[in-house]
């Protein structure tokens, strides 16, 4: 089975895969390898199209974003 998840809000669609890609790119830009991530929590606010995340590595380090990421 292949899942395609979309969030629809105010006549705009956002693909969950696009949110995931944006977050992973930001995590990598901070020098964190995805293979070291234990948990990745992503929060999407559709009213302003902002994304926040918290990533915890297998060693317990926490990486996140204080300034939101925005998706078009």
C-alpha positions, -999 to 999 in steps of 0.1 A, spaced: 0 0 0 12 35 -8 -2 64 13 -6 99 -1 -15 123 27 -26 159 19 -36 187 42 -63 209 27 -69 243 42 -84 275 26 -84 260 -9 -47 250 -7 -33 215 -6 0 206 10 15 171 6 29 155 37 59 144 17 67 180 8 67 189 45 89 159 53 114 169 26 116 205 38 122 194 74 148 168 65 167 194 44 167 218 74 179 191 98 208 182 74 217 218 70 224 219 107 250 191 103 228 162 116 227 130 96 193 115 93 207 81 103 214 95 137 178 106 143 158 85 168 125 106 167 114 134 145 83 154 156 68 177 130 41 204 136 23 220 107 1 251 111 -20 253 80 -34 288 88 0 304 81 17 274 63 44 273 90 64 242 101 82 235 133 101 204 143 120 187 171 145 160 163 161 138 189 192 119 181 200 84 193 226 100 217 199 123 232 208 156 214 179 177 204 177 198 172 148 220 162 138 253 147 128 284 166 120 303 134 93 286 113 99 269 79 73 279 53 59 258 25 46 273 -7 
